[in-house]
């Protein structure tokens, strides 16, 4: 295969790297062989389900390399210091050293965990992201953010650690249950709200094709959504300015996920509710119309994504507790909450003037489903 023939988008950051789209897992080995003359040891990190589905396909390309496969249970709670320590011990037993290359084979959790491991192991070893979920393909594998969670909050310990490449095989999406698809759709719709009204309209007009998993329509969705992420990251790799826009919905969503201890709420559900809360707050500040808020809610609901907390849990959530969870958000500055708000559809802004009462009012509008 000629790698030049593969569709790719280049992330033009401090250390540029390609995002390959529609790249077969079996061909990754040949690509790495062409890029790294000193590559002898490969460490694949995955979860049990993804390992069973795709590890053998990936390993076909590594016939002349020493390969070890480390697996962890699935789930957000695995992004922990305890799991990081266990991975480090296992890697040393496999003979990993500073020349080892890590492949993160899986969704967003694996990408974050394996990426953070690669960033810290012996002060940093090479990393390839091989995303297998829609969420990872359109969002989390691109941009170099890696992290683990602490009880105090999600992604509190992390790093900016860009991969040497992102290797996206669209066929891995075929096995995704719809719940996993929703996670990616929430992030992709977020990209549309931030920077691409045409992509938002694409979602509105291609709803049935997306639900039926039309491969050409899915390819277009992933490509267009990835392009939004790549464009923003290329301008601001370390989130000193514009990249913060990618956190639209996440300040609210992460607070909800943490408050519920990552149980009963997926990342996509948290982001979806967070997008609506941010839209309500934007409306209160004169940045959106009622019609635009309703348009966002309708699109999310069309794909089965929640717009109120009462749709995902019968346990009543305390808006004040959710507000308190937002104190640890990494965008905050000097005790002041910094939020990303939609400005109509297709644009977003960084707001430093949101009061606790305004945020609390937004939480109240998404707490119950009555």
Secondary structure by P-SEA (a helix, b strand, c coil): ccccccbbbbccccccccccccccccaaaaaaaaccccccbbbbbbcaaaaacccccccccccccbbbbbbbbcccccccaaaaaaaaaaaaaacccccbbbbbcccaaaaaaaaaaaaccccccbbbbbccccccccccccccccccccccccccccccccccbbbbcccccccccaaaaaaaaaaaaaaaacccaaaaaaaaaaaaaaaacaaaaaaaaaaaaaaaaaaaaaacccccccccccccaaaaaaaaaaaaccccccaaaaaaaaaaaaaaaaaaaccccaaaaaaaaaaaaaacccccccccccccccaaaaaaaacccccccccbbbbbbbccccbbbbbccccaaaaaaaaaaacccc
